[in-house]
Amino acid sequence: MGRTAMEVGADGVAIITIINPPVNSLSIDVLNSLKETYDQALRRDDVKAIVITGEKGKFSGGFDITAFGGLQGGKSQAPKPGYVAIEILSDTVEAARKPSVAAIDGLALGGGLEVAMSCHARISTPYAQLGLPELQLGIIPGFGGTQRLPRLVGLAKSLEMMLTSKPVKGEEALSLGLVDAIASPAELISTARRWALDILERRKPWVASLYKTDKLEPLGEAREILNFARAQARKQGPNLSHPLVCIDVIEEGIVSGPRAGLWKEAEAFQGLLHSDTCKSLVHIFFAQRSTTKVPGVTDRGLKPRRIKKVAILGGGLMGSGIATALIVSNYPVILKEVNENFLQAGIGRVKANLQSRVKKGRMTQEKFEKTFSLLKGSLDYESFKDVDMVIEAVIENVSLKQQIFADLEKYCPSHCILASNTSTIDLNLIGQKTKSNDRIVGAHFFSPAHVMPLLEIVRTEKTSPQVLVDLLDIGKKIRKTPVVVGNCTGFAVNRMFFPYTQAAVLLAERGTDIYQIDRAITKFGMPMGPFRLCDLVGFGVGVATGKQYIEHFPERVYKSMLLSLMIEDKRVGEATRKGFYVYNDRRKASPDPEVKNYIEKARNMSGVSVDPKLTKMSDKDIIEMIFFPVVNEACRVYAEGIAVKAADLDIAGVMGMGFPAYRGGVMFWADSIGSKYICSRLEEWSNKYGGFFKPCAYLAEKAAKGAPLSTPLDQGKARL
């Protein structure tokens, strides 16, 4: 149980410390304890002023998110609306007749910052992080943040901080007016004590931030800023209502006064807490944190080994992206290519990736030079004698990869991890000509590798737990979310999503407009529709991976000649400026009426005819016919044990394929619809359009019982 503790010094300053490790989250216990301790400090005659701080260098990471599940499911009693924001923070802390100062170190996020803002001044360390990230979870700040932040930093900056969930560091917080002074961690408490006494003696201003108005624009100007923010929010999240609710609540405080704003905030927070968006985003929050817990691997007490040097084979798009991700995180890298031209092209790609960071202001020129110096080129294996890990990123060719792994075994030290970035090929096949199968592992990055957040770690039955622990550690250090999956064709992400494009092609051949399909899927929340994605990835990749699926899952693949016919006419996607769309000089995609001819040809070759029903599909039907086969395949992947947890598949889909996080991932979304409905729809289509739609045994069994497809995720301690 979290709590607060109070210590009164000889100077008459009470230090109230928030204690709830590891980040001093604000559970209901902590908040109740804060009120009791505060009331006690106000009653005591020997207390002149108050400093609020957090134990062990962390002010507070915010409200305890683990409590959300209980509140949403009605298992735990929610505090009455306004209890924290109004009774505790406004009417007890801010309205107190004794001044208070927040002494901020480490984190003051969400509820933590809201507690600090209700004090009469704030002192921070230079690198403390202050922010209101609530919108990431589908809710809004609920302890007065929507009212106090605009009054402290101005409307435009407060909207940016809330709508993007980006924190600011202490130094910037000072320039914004969010904190009043900066102190080193060693001086923090003594500075805060003196400041509190100075407020008491009126040597420093006594400010109730809820009633500050000097940073707020006149009403007309404020409305313009709010309307601009609304337009941006609608553009960036057309399916999301909570950013608009946040803006409405801020506006209420400006128009009707801060007290009215607090009540509107309390009411809106309660409504959003029970929304599907909040439930989905909270699920993703915990799912992301649970990917590093792998039964039988991470519970054995193994420590990750130090990886001092990494080699990458292949400097193409993937290899150069992986090299960029590694050197940016301070790993020295050797990039090997087959000839000087390819090598220089690969090094050039890495350089361009880094220069793009410099251009965007995310890297200094000095840091660029230091980072780029970590990359060395090579045309042979001589420099592989002391590498700790090799990542192979060459083309998807089985015999080439087998040859490479046989060579690596000869040239690399015996402890070296041998990883492949293959996206579909079975790792047992790749390692067939080596004796080192215990150190062969898949390190599957997603393109562009230095940008996409997922790292799919693929294990075979022979991969050693130590190698997996090492790779989980590397994933964390290069700021990726690592997901450990089993070995099969396509692994988890590509296998789960192979029906995505195939379902789209099936619909197109039977009469659905391809551009309507893409529009419906982007409206649903995907970054792009299946046909636009095909263009981006390139048809060659589509055909190569398609062959893998035809070979391994022949009974449930939709075979079409569409891509092959287009390749014959040198239409291979965005790279040739012609695919399902045509592209101008700026790579802007426009529909192409010519595509109809290819669909017509493919339809004749498949021996199917136009189904009038499918020419007049609603967006809802399109979404179901494209995504229910994905759910079906995800169920197979889960039932086969390729994924340890259904939540891992949710994260894999969100971070690898761009499935909308606010829908909670493929399995979570499917459970919100219900296994019975999904199964009955698939059966109906299977009878009409063939085995591609046939529900798998796992899905059919869950549907028969009306049971969910996933088991609930165990939620560890977290905060907001």
C-alpha positions in Angstrom: 0.0 0.0 0.0 1.2 3.4 -1.0 1.3 6.3 1.6 2.6 9.7 2.4 4.9 10.5 5.3 5.5 13.9 7.0 8.5 15.3 8.8 8.5 18.8 10.4 11.8 20.7 10.5 13.0 23.2 13.1 12.3 25.9 10.5 8.6 25.1 10.6 8.5 23.5 7.1 6.6 20.2 6.9 8.1 17.9 4.2 5.3 15.6 2.9 6.8 12.7 0.9 4.9 10.5 -1.5 6.0 6.8 -1.0 4.8 4.2 -3.5 7.7 2.5 -5.3 8.9 2.3 -8.0 7.6 5.6 -9.3 5.5 6.9 -6.4 2.2 6.4 -8.3 -0.9 8.0 -6.9 -3.1 5.0 -5.9 -6.3 5.8 -4.1 -4.4 4.9 -0.8 -1.8 7.5 -1.6 -4.3 10.2 -2.4 -6.3 9.6 0.8 -3.1 9.6 2.8 -2.0 12.9 1.1 -5.3 14.5 2.2 -5.0 13.2 5.8 -1.3 14.2 6.1 -2.1 17.6 4.6 -5.0 18.2 7.0 -2.7 17.3 9.9 0.0 19.8 8.7 -2.6 22.5 8.4 -3.8 21.8 12.0 -0.4 21.8 13.6 0.8 25.1 15.0 4.5 24.2 14.5 4.0 23.9 10.8 4.3 27.3 8.9 4.7 26.0 5.3 4.7 22.8 3.3 6.9 21.1 0.8 5.6 18.1 -1.2 8.1 15.7 -2.7 8.5 12.0 -3.8 10.7 9.3 -2.3 14.0 8.3 -3.9 14.4 11.0 -6.6 11.0 10.6 -8.2 8.2 13.1 -7.5 5.4 11.0 -8.9 4.8 9.0 -12.2 1.0 9.8 -11.9 -2.2 7.9 -11.2 -1.9 4.1 -10.8 -3.1 2.7 -14.1 -3.5 -0.8 -12.6 -6.6 0.6 -10.8 -8.3 1.3 -14.2 -9.2 -2.3 -14.8 -11.0 -2.4 -11.4 -12.8 0.9 -12.0 -13.8 -0.1 -15.6 -15.1 -3.5 -14.5 -16.9 -2.1 -11.5 -14.8 -4.3 -9.1 -13.5 -1.2 -7.2 -15.2 1.9 -6.0 -14.3 5.0 -7.9 -13.8 8.2 -5.8 -16.8 10.5 -6.2 -16.4 12.9 -9.1 -14.3 15.9 -8.2 -12.9 14.3 -5.0 -9.3 14.5 -6.0 -9.3 17.6 -8.3 -11.6 19.7 -6.1 -11.7 18.4 -2.5 -8.0 17.4 -2.2 -6.1 19.6 -4.7 -8.2 22.8 -5.0 -9.9 23.1 -1.6 -7.2 21.5 0.6 -3.8 22.1 -1.0 -4.3 25.2 -3.1 -6.8 26.9 -0.8 -4.7 26.3 2.3 -3.7 29.2 4.5 -0.2 27.8 4.6 2.0 28.0 1.4 3.1 24.9 -0.3 6.0 24.2 -2.8 6.4 21.1 -4.9 10.1 19.8 -5.0 10.2 17.9 -8.3 12.9 15.4 -9.2 12.8 12.5 -11.7 9.1 12.3 -12.9 6.1 14.6 -12.5 3.7 13.0 -15.0 -0.1 13.0 -15.2 -1.5 13.1 -11.7 2.0 13.8 -10.3 2.2 17.1 -12.3 -1.4 17.9 -11.3 -0.5 17.6 -7.6 2.6 19.9 -8.2 0.5 22.5 -10.1 -1.9 22.8 -7.2 1.0 23.9 -5.0 1.9 27.7 -4.8 5.3 27.2 -6.4 7.4 24.5 -8.1 11.1 23.9 -7.9 12.5 21.3 -10.3 15.8 19.6 -11.1 17.1 20.4 -14.6 16.4 16.9 -16.0 13.1 16.1 -14.3 10.3 15.2 -16.8 7.0 17.1 -16.4 4.0 16.3 -18.6 0.4 15.2 -18.9 0.4 12.0 -21.0 -3.2 11.0 -20.2 -4.5 11.2 -23.8 -2.2 8.3 -24.7 -4.7 6.2 -22.7 -7.9 7.5 -24.1 -8.7 9.8 -21.2 -8.0 13.4 -20.2 -6.1 14.8 -17.2 -8.6 14.4 -14.3 -7.0 16.1 -11.3 -7.3 19.7 -12.6 -4.6 19.6 -15.3 -6.9 20.8 -18.1 -7.4 24.0 -16.1 -4.1 24.7 -14.4 -1.6 23.9 -17.3 -3.1 26.6 -19.7 -2.9 29.2 -16.9 0.7 28.4 -16.2 2.2 28.0 -19.7 -0.4 29.6 -22.0 -3.0 28.0 -24.2 -1.0 27.0 -27.2 1.8 25.2 -25.3 -0.6 23.5 -22.9 -2.7 22.2 -25.8 0.5 20.9 -27.5 1.7 19.2 -24.2 -1.7 17.5 -23.6 -2.6 16.5 -27.2 0.9 15.1 -28.0 1.5 13.7 -24.5 5.1 14.9 -24.8 6.8 15.9 -21.5 9.2 18.8 -21.0 12.4 18.8 -19.0 13.0 21.0 -16.0 15.0 23.7 -17.9 12.2 24.1 -20.5 9.6 24.0 -17.8 11.3 27.0 -16.2 11.3 29.0 -19.4 7.6 28.2 -19.9 6.6 29.3 -16.3 5.6 25.7 -15.3 8.3 25.7 -12.6 9.6 28.7 -10.7 13.3 27.7 -10.2 15.8 25.0 -11.0 17.9 23.3 -8.3 20.4 20.4 -8.3 19.1 17.2 -6.8 21.3 17.8 -3.7 19.9 21.3 -3.2 16.3 20.6 -4.2 14.7 20.2 -0.8 16.6 23.0 0.9 15.7 25.4 -2.0 12.0 24.4 -1.8 12.0 24.9 2.0 13.5 28.4 1.7 11.0 29.2 -1.1 8.0 28.1 1.0 9.2 30.4 3.9 9.8 33.3 1.4 6.1 32.9 0.2 5.0 33.0 3.8 7.0 36.2 4.5 5.7 37.6 1.1 9.2 37.8 -0.3 8.0 35.5 -3.1 4.5 35.6 -4.7 1.8 33.4 -3.3 0.1 32.1 -6.5 -3.0 29.9 -6.8 -2.4 28.7 -10.4 -6.1 27.9 -10.9 -6.9 31.6 -10.8 -3.9 33.0 -12.8 -5.1 34.8 -16.0 -2.0 36.6 -17.3 -1.0 33.8 -19.6 -4.5 33.4 -21.1 -5.4 35.1 -24.4 -8.5 37.2 -24.7 -11.6 35.1 -25.4 -11.8 35.7 -29.2 -8.1 34.8 -29.7 -8.4 31.8 -27.3 -11.4 30.5 -29.3 -9.3 30.7 -32.5 -6.5 28.7 -30.9 -8.9 26.1 -29.6 -10.6 25.8 -33.0 -7.3 25.3 -34.8 -6.4 22.6 -32.2 -9.8 20.9 -32.9 -9.1 20.9 -36.7 -5.7 19.3 -36.1 -7.1 16.7 -33.7 -9.8 15.7 -36.2 -7.2 15.4 -38.9 -4.8 13.3 -36.9 -7.3 11.1 -35.1 -10.6 11.1 -37.1 -11.9 8.2 -35.0 -10.9 9.6 -31.7 -13.2 11.7 -29.5 -11.1 12.2 -26.4 -8.8 14.9 -27.8 -11.9 16.9 -28.7 -13.4 16.4 -25.2 -10.1 17.7 -23.8 -10.3 20.9 -25.9 -14.0 21.4 -24.8 -13.1 21.0 -21.2 -10.2 23.6 -21.5 -12.6 25.9 -23.3 -15.3 25.6 -20.5 -12.7 26.8 -18.0 -11.8 29.8 -20.1 -15.5 30.7 -20.8 -17.2 29.9 -17.5 -14.3 30.1 -15.1 -11.9 27.5 -13.7 -14.3 26.0 -11.1 -16.8 25.2 -13.8 -13.9 23.8 -15.8 -13.0 21.5 -13.0 -16.5 20.0 -12.7 -16.7 19.5 -16.5 -13.3 17.8 -16.4 -14.5 15.4 -13.6 -17.6 14.5 -15.5 -15.8 14.0 -18.8 -13.0 11.9 -17.2 -15.6 9.5 -15.8 -17.3 9.1 -19.2 -14.0 8.5 -21.0 -12.7 6.0 -18.4 -15.4 3.6 -19.6 -15.0 4.2 -23.3 -13.8 1.4 -25.7 -10.9 3.7 -26.7 -9.6 3.9 -23.1 -10.0 0.1 -22.5 -8.1 -0.6 -25.7 -5.3 1.8 -25.0 -4.9 0.6 -21.4 -4.7 -2.9 -22.8 -2.0 -1.9 -25.3 -0.1 -0.1 -22.4 0.1 -3.3 -20.4 0.6 -5.6 -23.4 3.6 -3.6 -24.5 5.2 -3.9 -21.0 4.5 -7.6 -20.8 6.3 -8.6 -24.1 9.6 -8.9 -22.2 8.2 -11.6 -19.9 8.7 -14.9 -21.6 7.8 -18.0 -19.5 10.7 -20.5 -19.4 13.2 -17.8 -20.6 13.1 -14.6 -18.6 12.2 -16.4 -15.3 15.5 -18.4 -15.2 17.7 -15.7 -13.7 19.8 -15.3 -16.8 21.6 -12.0 -17.2 22.0 -10.5 -20.7 25.6 -10.7 -22.0 27.4 -7.5 -23.2 27.2 -7.1 -26.9 30.3 -5.0 -27.9 30.2 -5.3 -31.6 27.6 -6.2 -34.3 28.1 -7.2 -37.9 25.4 -6.8 -40.6 25.3 -8.7 -43.9 23.7 -6.7 -46.6 23.5 -2.9 -46.9 20.1 -2.7 -48.7 17.1 -0.9 -47.3 16.7 -3.3 -44.4 20.5 -3.8 -43.6 21.2 0.0 -43.6 18.1 0.6 -41.5 19.2 -2.0 -38.9 22.8 -0.5 -38.9 21.3 3.0 -38.3 19.2 1.7 -35.3 22.3 0.1 -33.8 24.8 2.9 -34.2 22.3 5.5 -32.9 22.2 3.4 -29.7 26.1 3.4 -29.6 26.7 -0.1 -30.9 29.8 -0.3 -33.2 28.7 -2.0 -36.5 30.5 -3.7 -39.4 28.5 -3.6 -42.6 29.5 -6.3 -45.1 28.6 -6.3 -48.8 29.6 -8.4 -51.8 31.3 -5.6 -53.7 32.6 -2.0 -53.3 29.6 -0.4 -55.1 27.0 -2.1 -53.0 29.1 -1.3 -49.8 29.3 2.4 -50.6 25.6 2.5 -51.4 24.8 0.8 -48.1 27.0 3.2 -46.1 25.4 6.1 -48.1 22.0 5.0 -46.9 23.0 4.9 -43.3 24.6 8.4 -43.7 21.3 9.7 -45.3 19.3 8.3 -42.4 21.5 10.1 -39.9 21.5 13.4 -41.9 17.7 13.3 -41.9 17.9 13.4 -38.1 20.2 16.4 -38.2 17.9 18.2 -40.6 14.9 17.6 -38.3 16.9 18.9 -35.3 16.9 15.5 -33.6 20.7 15.2 -33.8 23.6 17.7 -33.6 26.3 17.7 -36.2 28.8 16.7 -33.6 26.6 13.7 -32.5 26.2 12.8 -36.2 30.0 12.6 -36.7 30.5 10.5 -33.5 27.6 8.2 -34.4 28.6 7.7 -38.1 32.2 6.9 -36.9 30.8 3.7 -35.3 30.1 2.2 -38.7 32.8 0.4 -40.6 32.5 -1.3 -44.1 33.9 -4.7 -45.1 34.0 -7.0 -48.2 35.1 -10.1 -46.4 34.7 -12.0 -43.1 38.2 -11.1 -41.7 36.8 -8.5 -39.3 34.2 -10.9 -37.9 36.7 -12.6 -35.5 35.5 -10.5 -32.5 31.8 -9.8 -33.2 29.2 -10.7 -30.6 26.3 -10.8 -33.0 25.7 -11.0 -36.7 22.4 -10.0 -38.4 21.9 -11.3 -41.9 19.8 -9.0 -44.1 20.2 -10.3 -47.6 17.4 -11.2 -50.1 14.9 -13.9 -49.3 16.8 -16.8 -51.0 17.0 -20.0 -49.0 20.3 -21.4 -50.5 22.0 -18.0 -50.2 21.1 -17.7 -46.6 22.2 -21.3 -45.9 25.6 -20.6 -47.5 26.0 -17.4 -45.4 25.2 -19.2 -42.1 27.7 -22.0 -42.9 30.3 -19.2 -43.5 29.4 -17.4 -40.3 30.0 -20.5 -38.3 33.6 -20.7 -39.6 34.5 -17.0 -39.2 32.7 -15.8 -36.0 33.6 -16.6 -32.4 31.8 -19.5 -30.8 29.7 -17.3 -28.5 28.5 -15.1 -31.4 24.7 -14.8 -31.9 23.7 -15.7 -35.5 20.6 -13.8 -36.4 18.5 -13.5 -39.6 16.2 -10.6 -40.6 14.2 -13.0 -42.8 10.5 -12.1 -42.8 9.1 -15.4 -43.9 11.6 -18.2 -44.3 11.7 -21.0 -41.7 14.9 -20.6 -39.5 15.4 -24.4 -39.3 15.8 -24.3 -43.1 18.3 -21.4 -42.9 20.4 -23.2 -40.3 20.3 -26.6 -42.0 24.0 -26.6 -43.0 25.3 -25.5 -39.6 25.9 -27.1 -36.2 25.2 -23.9 -34.3 21.4 -24.1 -34.2 21.3 -23.1 -30.5 22.6 -19.6 -31.4 20.5 -19.1 -34.5 17.6 -16.7 -34.0 15.4 -14.5 -36.0 15.8 -10.7 -35.5 13.0 -9.5 -37.8 12.9 -5.7 -38.1 10.1 -3.9 -40.0 10.8 -1.4 -42.7 12.1 1.3 -42.3 14.1 -0.5 -39.6 15.4 2.6 -37.8 11.9 4.0 -37.5 9.4 1.1 -37.0 9.1 0.3 -33.2 8.8 -3.5 -33.4 11.5 -6.2 -33.2 10.1 -9.7 -33.8 12.5 -12.2 -32.1 12.0 -15.6 -33.6 13.1 -18.7 -31.7 13.4 -22.3 -32.9 13.1 -25.3 -30.6 16.9 -25.2 -30.4 17.5 -21.5 -29.8 19.1 -21.1 -26.3 17.3 -19.0 -23.7 20.5 -17.0 -23.2 20.4 -15.8 -26.8 16.8 -14.7 -26.3 17.6 -12.8 -23.1 20.5 -11.1 -25.0 18.2 -10.1 -27.9 15.4 -8.8 -25.5 18.1 -6.6 -23.9 19.3 -5.3 -27.3 15.7 -4.7 -28.4 15.2 -2.5 -25.3 18.6 -0.7 -25.8 17.8 0.2 -29.4 14.3 1.5 -28.3 12.3 -1.2 -29.9 9.4 -3.2 -28.4 10.7 -6.8 -28.7 8.2 -9.7 -29.1 9.4 -13.3 -28.8 7.6 -15.6 -31.2 7.9 -19.2 -32.4 9.3 -20.3 -35.8 7.0 -20.9 -38.7 6.5 -19.5 -42.2 5.9 -15.8 -41.8 6.3 -16.0 -38.0 3.7 -13.9 -36.1 3.2 -10.6 -37.9 3.5 -11.5 -41.5 1.7 -14.8 -41.0 -1.2 -13.2 -39.1 -1.5 -10.5 -41.9 -1.0 -12.7 -45.0 -4.8 -13.0 -45.4 -5.1 -9.1 -45.3 -4.0 -8.5 -48.9 -5.4 -11.8 -50.1 -8.9 -11.0 -48.9 -8.6 -7.6 -50.6 -7.6 -9.3 -53.9 -10.5 -11.8 -53.5 -13.0 -9.0 -53.1 -11.5 -7.1 -56.1 -11.8 -10.1 -58.4 -15.4 -10.5 -57.3 -16.3 -6.9 -58.1 -15.5 -4.6 -55.1 -13.7 -1.4 -56.1 -10.1 -1.5 -54.9 -10.1 2.2 -54.0 -13.2 1.8 -51.9 -11.4 -1.0 -50.1 -8.4 1.2 -49.4 -10.6 4.1 -48.2 -12.6 1.8 -45.9 -9.5 0.4 -44.3 -7.8 3.8 -43.8 -11.0 5.1 -42.3 -10.9 2.1 -39.9 -7.5 3.4 -38.7 -4.8 1.6 -40.7 -2.0 3.8 -42.1 -2.9 2.7 -45.6 -5.1 0.2 -47.3 -3.9 -3.2 -48.6 -3.5 -2.1 -52.3 -1.5 1.1 -51.3 0.6 -1.1 -49.0 1.3 -3.5 -51.9 2.6 -0.6 -54.0 4.8 0.6 -51.1 6.4 -2.8 -50.4 6.7 -3.7 -54.1 5.0 -6.5 -56.0 8.2 -8.7 -56.1 8.0 -9.0 -52.3 4.3 -9.8 -52.5 4.8 -12.6 -55.0 7.9 -14.1 -53.2 6.1 -14.2 -49.8 2.9 -15.4 -51.5 4.8 -18.4 -52.8 5.9 -19.3 -49.3 2.3 -19.3 -48.1 1.0 -21.3 -51.1 3.7 -23.9 -50.3 3.0 -24.1 -46.6 -0.7 -23.3 -46.2 -2.1 -24.4 -49.6 -5.6 -25.2 -48.3 -6.3 -21.6 -47.2 -4.5 -19.4 -49.6 -6.4 -17.3 -52.2 -4.5 -17.8 -55.4 -4.6 -14.9 -57.9 -2.6 -13.9 -60.9 -3.2 -10.2 -60.4 0.2 -9.2 -59.2 2.0 -11.4 -61.7 0.0 -9.9 -64.6 0.9 -6.4 -63.4 4.6 -7.3 -63.0 4.7 -8.6 -66.6 3.8 -5.0 -67.7 6.5 -3.6 -65.4 4.0 -2.3 -62.9 5.6 -3.2 -59.6 4.4 -0.5 -57.3 5.6 2.9 -56.1 9.2 2.3 -57.1 8.2 2.3 -60.8 5.5 5.0 -60.2 2.9 2.5 -61.3 1.1 -0.1 -59.3 -2.5 -0.1 -58.2 -2.0 3.6 -58.1 0.0 6.0 -60.3 2.5 8.3 -58.6 3.6 11.8 -59.5 7.1 13.3 -58.9 6.2 13.8 -55.2 5.1 10.2 -54.8 1.5 11.3 -54.5 -0.8 8.4 -55.3 -3.8 8.7 -57.7 -6.3 6.0 -58.7 -5.6 4.5 -62.2 -8.5 3.3 -64.3 -6.2 0.9 -66.2 -6.1 -1.4 -63.2 -9.6 -2.6 -64.0 -8.2 -4.4 -67.1 -5.7 -6.4 -65.0 -8.5 -7.3 -62.5 -10.6 -8.5 -65.4 -7.8 -10.7 -66.7 -7.0 -12.1 -63.3 -10.7 -12.8 -62.7 -10.9 -14.8 -65.9 -7.8 -16.8 -65.0 -9.2 -17.5 -61.5 -12.4 -18.7 -63.0 -14.6 -16.4 -60.8 -17.3 -14.0 -61.7 -18.5 -10.7 -60.4 -20.8 -11.0 -57.4 -23.4 -8.2 -57.5 -23.5 -8.2 -53.7 -19.8 -7.4 -53.5 -20.1 -4.5 -55.8 -22.3 -2.6 -53.3 -20.4 -3.3 -50.1 -20.7 -1.1 -47.0 -17.5 0.0 -45.3 -18.4 -2.2 -42.3 -18.7 -5.3 -44.6 -15.4 -4.5 -46.2 -13.6 -4.2 -42.8 -15.1 -7.5 -41.7 -14.2 -9.4 -44.9 -10.6 -8.1 -44.8 -10.0 -8.4 -41.0 -11.9 -11.5 -39.9 -9.5 -13.7 -42.0 -6.7 -11.9 -40.1 -8.3 -12.7 -36.8 -8.7 -16.3 -37.9 -5.0 -16.6 -38.8 -4.1 -14.9 -35.5 -6.1 -17.6 -33.7 -4.1 -20.3 -35.4 -0.8 -18.6 -34.5 -2.0 -18.4 -30.9 -3.3 -21.9 -30.8 -0.1 -23.3 -32.2 1.9 -21.6 -29.5 3.8 -19.3 -32.0 2.8 -16.5 -29.7 2.9 -17.1 -25.9 0.2 -14.5 -25.2 -2.6 -13.2 -27.3 -1.5 -9.7 -26.1 1.8 -10.3 -27.9 -0.1 -10.6 -31.1 -1.9 -7.4 -30.3 1.4 -5.5 -29.9 2.8 -7.2 -33.0 -0.1 -6.1 -35.2 -0.1 -2.5 -33.8 3.7 -1.9 -34.0 4.5 -4.1 -37.0 1.5 -3.4 -39.3 0.0 -0.2 -37.9 -3.3 -1.8 -36.7 -4.9 1.1 -34.7 -3.8 1.0 -31.0 -7.1 2.6 -30.0 -8.8 -0.6 -31.1 -6.5 -2.6 -28.8 -4.8 -4.9 -31.3 -6.3 -7.7 -33.5 -7.3 -10.2 -30.8 -8.5 -7.5 -28.3 -10.6 -6.0 -31.1 -12.0 -9.4 -32.1 -13.1 -10.0 -28.5 -14.9 -6.6 -28.5 -17.0 -8.0 -31.5 -17.3 -11.5 -30.1 -16.1 -14.9 -31.3 -19.6 -16.1 -32.2 -20.3 -13.3 -34.6 -16.8 -13.6 -36.3 -17.1 -17.3 -36.7 -20.6 -17.2 -38.1 -19.6 -14.6 -40.7 -16.5 -16.6 -41.7 -18.7 -19.8 -42.1 -21.1 -17.9 -44.3 -18.3 -16.6 -46.6 -16.5 -20.0 -46.6 -19.7 -21.7 -47.9 -20.0 -19.0 -50.6 -16.4 -18.2 -51.6 -14.3 -21.2 -50.5 -11.8 -22.5 -47.9 -9.9 -19.2 -47.6 -12.5 -18.1 -45.1 -12.9 -21.4 -43.2 -12.8 -20.7 -39.4 -10.0 -22.6 -37.7 -10.7 -25.1 -34.9 -9.6 -22.8 -32.1 -12.0 -20.0 -33.3 -14.9 -22.5 -33.8 -14.4 -24.0 -30.4 -14.4 -20.5 -28.7 -17.4 -19.5 -30.7 -19.3 -22.6 -29.7 -18.8 -21.7 -26.0 -19.3 -17.9 -26.6 -15.9 -17.5 -25.0 -13.3 -14.8 -25.6 -10.3 -15.5 -27.9 -7.7 -14.1 -25.5 -7.0 -14.7 -21.8 -6.9 -11.5 -19.7 -3.5 -9.9 -19.4 -1.8 -9.9 -15.9 -1.3 -6.2 -15.2 1.8 -5.2 -13.3 2.3 -2.0 -11.4 2.0 1.1 -13.7 1.1 4.7 -13.4 -0.1 7.8 -15.2 
